[in-house]
Amino acid sequence: MVRLYRRESSYCEPEEVDPGLGEAIAGHAEACSLGDVLANAVACCLTVSTRLYTPGLLSRWKGMADPDPQHRTLALFTPRWFVVAVTRSSTGTTVLSARLDGMTLAEHSALADRFPGGRRLPEDSGVTITALWSGRSEQSSYHVALGDDADGRFFSQALREAVARAKQS
């Protein structure tokens, strides 16, 4: 199976977050009344995703191609909230958040059996989260890019444990 991105994760401390990214996260947290998520972060992980393919002419023409050869994903969680920020050169930084106790997590491989039409999903790593994201009126799913490396797997496992604890509370 083909892999579309090389993903490399590194565990980080909240105070190591790039200042511009930290400001975007703080602005989102303030607008959504999440508190100081950077100061209250239990775990934080930065993933750099590098595109491994050249978009085809048809996908570029239809606007479906990823225009960025590389993007960064910062994921963190507090005892109550999960926050993900994706920075792309084409669109800037987008920040999403959701309550841990309202999230459902699925590994990318678990989604392959549910893909319609017998088509196969490209190989990938990370976790797909279904939640009621801040500012949205309906639940939706979002794939959080994490590397298939020690730091990416550590963060994914820590997130699973945090979601389980939040649901028990």
PyMOL commands that set and color helices and strands:
alter all, ss='L'
color gray80, all
select helices_A, chain A and resi 14-16+19-31+57-61+100-102+108-114+116-118+150-168
alter helices_A, ss='H'
color red, helices_A
select strands_A, chain A and resi 5-11+43-51+70-77+81-88+92-99+104-107+126-131+140-145
alter strands_A, ss='S'
color yellow, strands_A
deselect
rebuild
show_as cartoon
